[in-house]
Amino acid sequence: MSCILGLIGGAIGSAIGGPIGAFIGFWIGSSIGNSDEEQAQKVNFQAQRQQQADNFFEALMMLSAHVILADGKIMHSEMETVRNFLRVNGFNETMVLRGDQLLKSHFDYYKTYGQYSWENRVRTACYDVSATLPVEYRIQLISYLAEIAKSDKKVDKEEIDAIHFIAANLGLEPSIADQFLSISDTYSSLEDAYKVFNIASNATDDEVRKAYRKLVLQYHPDKVAHLGEEAKANATRKLQEINKARDLIFQSRGMK
């Protein structure tokens, strides 16, 4: 029952559009699937589906706000990254405005209650998400959060720490965040390319090849094909950028 309803939820989410729609769909389907079958027949499916979608959307905006707030500056480019992400993933302007409102309410909460209380809320949101979504969905979330941090062309240590915090509480290795933060369509230094591979510059050639193979397996578009075309296209871009880092490292070592 849980698997069937999960697939139904996924189909609903995919109709919204893009990987974020798939996130919401999986959240809806899994949550309903975990209910007792008899109870599920009694509830209003549409109302429950909407509530689950709202819960996930709020959690998504909370994690977004955590990254935006990290360096103490709320940048226009960061807010636009969130808005554009929602638009690309099929949300209308009403929902984009709703995202803005949620972000601002989270900013106000942080200002009123401080870091400790805020981090507890973020931690709870992460636990709720990680309890429902499989690892490939959580990795897509980290990819999105990294784009927020990179949107002003400068990633501060506080932003890196914020994404590390989220990744850890989503049950992921912080190095996944480092890789997304380092991946680029251009590399200003060989050091940046090594960061993508999460290895030191004095690693052996075999270690370089092993790290590259691991990344290819992790970010291959086929791994996220079930999340929709937008997720697959994003993974394709990431793989192309990973290959650029590989070319830079291989060329510096005379590797083939």
MARNUGU-435180 format. One line per 2 residues: their letters; for each residue x, y, z of C-alpha. Coordinates in steps of 0.5 Angstrom, whole numbers. Each point is the difference from the previous one (the first is absolute). Last residue first. Layout:
<recs>
A = X,Y,Z ~ ...
</recs>
This chain:
<recs>
KM = 89,20,-40 ~ 5,2,5
GR = 5,6,-1 ~ -1,2,7
SQ = -2,7,-2 ~ -4,-2,-5
FI = -4,-6,4 ~ -1,6,5
LD = -3,5,-5 ~ -4,-6,-4
RA = -3,-2,7 ~ -2,7,2
KN = -3,0,-7 ~ -4,-7,0
IE = -3,3,7 ~ -3,6,-4
QL = -3,-5,-5 ~ -2,-5,6
KR = -4,6,3 ~ -3,3,-6
TA = -3,-7,-1 ~ -2,-1,7
NA = -4,7,-1 ~ -3,-3,-7
KA = -2,-6,4 ~ -3,4,6
EE = -4,4,-5 ~ -2,-6,-4
GL = -4,-3,6 ~ 2,-4,6
HA = 0,-7,-3 ~ 6,2,-4
VK = 4,2,6 ~ 5,-6,0
DP = 0,0,-7 ~ 3,7,0
HY = 7,-2,3 ~ 1,3,6
QL = 2,-5,5 ~ 3,-5,-5
VL = 4,5,-4 ~ 3,3,7
KR = 2,-7,2 ~ 4,-1,-6
YA = 3,7,0 ~ 2,-2,8
KR = 3,-7,-3 ~ 4,4,-6
VE = 3,5,5 ~ 2,-6,5
DD = 3,-4,-5 ~ 4,6,-2
TA = 2,1,7 ~ -2,6,4
NS = 5,6,1 ~ -5,5,-2
AI = -5,-3,6 ~ -7,-3,-2
NF = -7,2,0 ~ 0,0,-7
VK = -4,6,-1 ~ 5,3,5
YA = 6,-2,-5 ~ -3,4,-5
DE = 0,6,4 ~ 7,-1,2
LS = 2,0,-7 ~ -2,7,-1
SY = -5,5,-3 ~ -5,-6,-2
TD = -6,1,-5 ~ -6,-3,0
SI = 0,-1,7 ~ 0,-5,5
SL = 3,2,7 ~ -7,2,4
FQ = -3,-7,-3 ~ 7,-4,2
DA = 0,4,7 ~ -7,-2,1
IS = 1,-8,-1 ~ 6,1,4
PE = -5,1,6 ~ -2,-7,0
LG = -7,-1,0 ~ -5,-2,6
LN = -5,6,-2 ~ 3,3,7
AA = 7,0,-3 ~ -2,3,-6
IF = -4,6,3 ~ 6,1,5
HI = 5,0,-6 ~ -4,5,-4
AD = 0,5,6 ~ 8,-1,1
IE = 1,1,-8 ~ -4,6,1
EK = 3,3,6 ~ 7,-2,-4
DV = -2,5,-5 ~ -2,-2,-7
KK = 1,6,-5 ~ -3,1,-7
DS = -7,3,3 ~ -3,-7,-2
KA = 5,-5,2 ~ -4,-1,7
IE = -7,0,-3 ~ 3,-5,-5
AL = 3,-4,6 ~ -7,-1,2
YS = -3,-3,-6 ~ 6,-5,0
IL = -2,-2,7 ~ -7,-1,-2
QI = 2,-4,-6 ~ 4,-5,5
RY = -6,0,5 ~ -4,-3,-6
EV = 6,-5,-2 ~ 0,-2,8
PL = -7,-2,0 ~ -6,5,3
TA = -4,-2,6 ~ 4,0,6
SV = 5,5,-3 ~ -5,5,-1
DY = -3,0,7 ~ 7,0,3
CA = 2,6,-4 ~ -6,4,2
TR = 2,-2,8 ~ 7,2,-1
VR = -2,7,-3 ~ -5,1,6
NE = 6,-2,4 ~ 5,5,-3
WS = -5,6,0 ~ -1,-1,8
YQ = 8,0,1 ~ 1,6,-5
GY = -5,5,2 ~ -8,0,2
TK = -2,7,-3 ~ 5,1,-6
YY = 0,-8,-1 ~ -8,1,0
DF = 0,6,-5 ~ 4,-3,-5
HS = -4,-7,0 ~ -6,5,-1
KL = 4,3,-6 ~ 1,-6,-3
LQ = -7,-3,1 ~ -3,7,-3
DG = 5,-1,-6 ~ -2,-7,-1
RL = -7,2,0 ~ 2,5,-6
VM = 3,-6,-4 ~ -7,-4,2
TE = -4,6,-3 ~ 5,1,-6
NF = -1,-7,-2 ~ 4,-6,1
GN = 3,-4,-5 ~ 7,-2,2
VR = 3,5,-4 ~ -4,5,4
LF = 1,-3,6 ~ 8,1,-1
NR = -1,7,-3 ~ -3,2,7
VT = 5,-3,4 ~ 6,2,-4
EM = -3,7,0 ~ 0,0,7
ES = 7,-1,0 ~ 2,5,-5
HM = -4,5,4 ~ 5,-1,6
IK = -2,-1,7 ~ 6,1,4
GD = 2,-3,6 ~ 5,-5,-3
AL = -5,-6,2 ~ -7,3,-1
IV = 0,-2,-7 ~ 2,-7,1
HA = -5,-1,6 ~ -6,4,-4
SL = 1,-6,-5 ~ -1,-5,5
MM = -6,3,3 ~ -3,1,-7
LA = 1,-7,-2 ~ -3,-2,7
EF = -6,5,-2 ~ -1,-4,-6
FN = 0,-6,3 ~ -5,1,5
DA = -5,4,-6 ~ 1,-7,-4
QQ = -2,-4,6 ~ -6,5,2
QR = -2,-1,-8 ~ 0,-7,0
QA = -4,-1,7 ~ -5,5,-3
QF = -1,-4,-6 ~ 0,-7,3
NV = -6,2,5 ~ 1,-5,5
KQ = -4,-6,1 ~ 3,-5,-5
AQ = 7,2,3 ~ -2,-2,7
EE = -2,-7,-3 ~ 7,0,-3
DS = 4,2,6 ~ 4,6,-2
NG = 7,-1,-3 ~ -2,0,-7
IS = -3,7,1 ~ 7,2,2
SG = 4,-3,-5 ~ -5,2,-6
IW = 0,8,3 ~ 8,0,1
FG = 1,-4,-7 ~ -5,5,-3
IF = 4,6,3 ~ 7,-2,-2
AG = -3,-2,-7 ~ -2,7,-1
IP = 6,3,2 ~ 3,-5,-5
GG = -3,4,-6 ~ -8,1,-1
IA = -6,0,4 ~ -2,-6,-4
SG = 6,-4,3 ~ -3,2,7
IA = -6,-4,-1 ~ 4,-6,-4
GG = 4,0,7 ~ -6,0,4
IL = -3,-6,-4 ~ 7,-4,1
GL = 0,1,7 ~ -7,-2,0
IC = 2,-7,-3 ~ 6,0,4
SM = -4,1,7 ~ -5,-5,-2
</recs>
